[in-house]
Amino acid sequence: MSMKPIDRRHFTAGILAASIGGSKALAAKLETPSATAPQQLHLKPNGWMPNSPLPVLLYRNALPASNDLADIMERLFTSNGWPPQWRNGVYDFHHYHSTAHEVLGFAAGHADLVLGGEGGEPVTVHAGDVAVLPTGTGHCRIKASNDFLVIGAYPENEHWDICRTAPTPEVLERMRHVPFPASDPLTGASGALPKLWQQT
């Protein structure tokens, strides 16, 4: 099933102005992620998985591993307009979200994932990596370490759903109307995401 390109007229450009509070040490940790140029994965529609014309952005070693990495990721994502909604893992079945773009911050452990649906792109992630999935992107956990921990975050006012079947015309229309994020979850409004997704 093919998916029409996302209509940019429906994307909003609201930038969250947020400040990070706390100690100078924490502020220094959050100041600049170590990786600012993400790997791009271009996933085409695959079976019942719609995927997206926008690339998945995979930041390797974006933040140094530490005992408080989950807290650091939550503060950083919040400050850049992607407030976290959960701490957990990645489901072990293929699924996508039709109502939100998603950032997955890998805060501990490691895992083997598949992006893009069955037979899709295998990806191994480690603590400190961050993945940004545009709405419609298939993802599934194949295996993970016992300490695997993920921070799930979404742009302001977006809330995730779980889709496990081919999108109906109504779902595709809903996906085309998901607001366009104006900020990169790691590096803010001047970061890679607005530039790379606008160029698509």
C-alpha positions in Angstrom: 0.0 0.0 0.0 1.5 3.4 -1.0 1.2 6.5 1.1 0.9 10.0 -0.3 3.5 12.5 0.8 2.6 14.4 3.9 1.0 17.7 3.1 3.3 20.3 4.7 0.4 22.8 4.8 -0.9 20.9 7.8 2.3 21.0 9.8 2.6 23.6 12.4 5.6 25.6 13.4 5.2 26.3 17.1 8.5 26.4 18.9 8.6 25.6 22.6 10.7 28.1 24.6 11.8 26.1 27.6 14.6 26.5 30.1 16.4 23.8 31.9 16.6 24.3 35.7 18.8 22.6 38.1 22.5 22.5 39.0 25.3 23.8 36.9 26.6 20.2 36.6 23.3 19.0 35.1 23.1 22.0 32.8 26.6 21.2 31.6 25.6 17.6 30.8 22.6 18.9 28.8 24.3 21.7 27.0 25.3 19.9 23.8 24.7 16.3 22.8 27.8 14.7 21.5 26.2 13.6 18.2 24.4 16.2 16.1 24.4 14.5 12.6 22.0 11.6 12.6 22.0 8.6 10.4 19.0 8.7 8.1 16.9 5.6 7.3 14.5 6.0 4.4 11.8 3.3 4.8 9.3 2.6 2.0 5.8 1.2 2.6 6.3 -2.5 3.4 3.3 -4.9 3.4 0.7 -3.5 5.8 3.3 -1.1 7.3 2.8 2.4 6.0 6.2 3.9 7.2 6.8 7.5 6.1 8.3 9.6 3.4 10.2 11.3 6.2 13.4 9.6 7.3 14.0 7.9 10.6 16.8 9.8 12.4 19.2 7.7 14.4 21.7 9.5 16.6 24.5 7.3 17.7 26.2 8.0 21.1 24.2 11.2 21.4 24.7 11.3 25.1 27.2 9.6 27.4 26.0 6.6 29.4 25.5 7.3 33.0 23.4 6.2 36.0 21.1 9.3 35.6 20.8 9.1 31.8 17.0 8.6 31.9 16.6 11.8 33.9 19.0 13.7 31.6 17.1 12.5 28.5 13.7 13.5 30.0 14.9 17.0 30.8 16.6 17.4 27.4 13.6 16.2 25.5 11.2 18.4 27.5 13.4 21.5 27.0 13.3 20.9 23.2 9.5 20.5 23.0 9.2 16.7 23.2 7.9 16.0 26.7 8.3 12.3 27.8 5.2 10.2 28.3 6.7 6.9 29.5 9.7 4.8 30.6 9.7 1.2 29.5 11.0 -0.8 26.5 9.9 -1.4 22.9 7.0 -3.8 22.2 8.0 -7.2 20.7 5.5 -7.0 17.9 5.5 -4.9 14.8 3.4 -1.7 15.2 3.3 2.0 14.3 1.7 5.2 15.6 -0.8 7.1 13.5 -1.3 10.1 15.9 2.3 11.2 16.8 5.9 11.3 15.9 8.0 9.6 18.5 11.5 9.9 20.0 13.0 6.8 21.7 15.8 7.6 24.0 17.8 4.5 24.9 18.8 5.1 28.5 20.2 1.8 29.6 21.2 -1.6 28.1 21.0 -2.6 24.5 18.6 -4.1 22.0 18.1 -5.4 18.5 15.2 -3.8 16.8 13.6 -4.0 13.4 12.3 -0.7 11.8 9.9 -0.6 8.9 7.9 -3.8 9.5 8.5 -7.4 8.9 11.8 -8.0 6.9 12.6 -4.3 7.5 15.8 -2.6 8.7 17.6 -4.3 11.6 19.1 -1.8 14.1 21.1 -2.5 17.2 20.8 0.3 19.8 22.8 1.0 23.0 22.5 3.4 26.0 23.1 6.9 24.8 21.5 6.4 21.3 18.4 8.2 20.3 15.9 7.4 17.5 13.3 9.7 16.0 10.5 7.9 14.3 8.0 9.9 12.0 4.4 8.9 12.4 3.7 5.6 10.5 7.1 4.1 11.1 7.1 0.4 12.0 9.1 -0.8 14.9 9.6 -4.0 16.9 12.0 -5.4 19.5 13.7 -8.6 18.6 15.8 -9.1 21.7 17.1 -6.9 24.5 19.3 -7.0 27.6 17.6 -7.3 31.0 18.4 -3.7 31.8 17.1 -2.2 28.6 15.3 1.1 29.3 13.7 3.5 26.9 12.4 7.0 27.3 9.4 7.6 25.0 8.6 11.2 24.1 6.4 13.1 21.7 6.0 16.7 20.5 3.7 18.9 22.5 0.0 17.9 22.4 0.7 14.6 20.5 -0.3 11.3 22.1 0.6 7.9 20.8 -1.7 5.1 19.7 -0.8 1.5 18.7 -1.6 0.3 15.1 -1.1 -3.3 14.2 -2.9 -3.5 10.8 -2.8 -1.8 7.5 -4.0 1.8 7.7 -7.5 2.6 6.5 -8.0 5.8 4.3 -9.1 7.5 7.5 -5.9 6.5 9.3 -3.8 7.7 6.4 -5.6 11.0 6.5 -5.0 11.4 10.2 -1.3 10.7 9.7 -1.1 13.4 7.1 -2.5 15.9 9.7 -0.1 15.1 12.5 1.6 18.4 13.3 5.0 18.9 11.9 7.6 19.2 14.7 9.6 22.5 14.6 12.3 21.3 17.0 14.8 18.5 17.2 14.4 16.5 20.5 18.2 16.6 21.1 19.3 20.0 19.7 16.2 22.2 19.5 14.8 24.4 16.8 18.2 24.9 15.1 18.9 21.1 15.1 19.0 18.5 12.4 15.3 17.4 12.4 13.6 20.5 11.0 16.2 20.8 8.2 16.2 17.1 7.2 12.5 16.6 7.4 11.8 19.8 5.4 14.2 18.7 2.7 12.3 15.4 2.2 
